Amino acid sequence: MMLSIRAIAEKFPLSKSLLYELCKQGRLRHLRVKTSPTRRGKIVVDEEDLKRFLDECVVEDGVSDDGPLKYIR
C-alpha cells in the first residue's frame, strides 16, 4: 500500500519535514507522482519500504554511534 507523507506522519511519530528530508537525501525510498507538468508532484512511500527503513533505524541496547543529534532546518 502506498502512503503519502501526511499519512505516514499521522500514523507514525515522524514529522513531515523529517520525512521530506529523508526522501531528499535518498535515505527513504519513495515515488514522486506528477499530476501536472507545472507542479513537483506528490511523494508516496510503499508501506513495506517504510517498515524496512524503520527496522534499520532500531538502535540495539540504546547505544548509538551516530554522534550528536542535529536539527533539520
VENFEN-V994012 format. One record per helix or strand. SS is the DSSP state (A for helix, B for strand). FROM is the first residue (numbers start at 1). TO is the last residue. If there is no record, write none. Layout:
BEGIN
SS|FROM|TO  SS|FROM|TO
END
This chain:
BEGIN
B|2|4  A|5|11  A|16|25  B|31|33  B|42|46  A|47|56  A|60|62
END
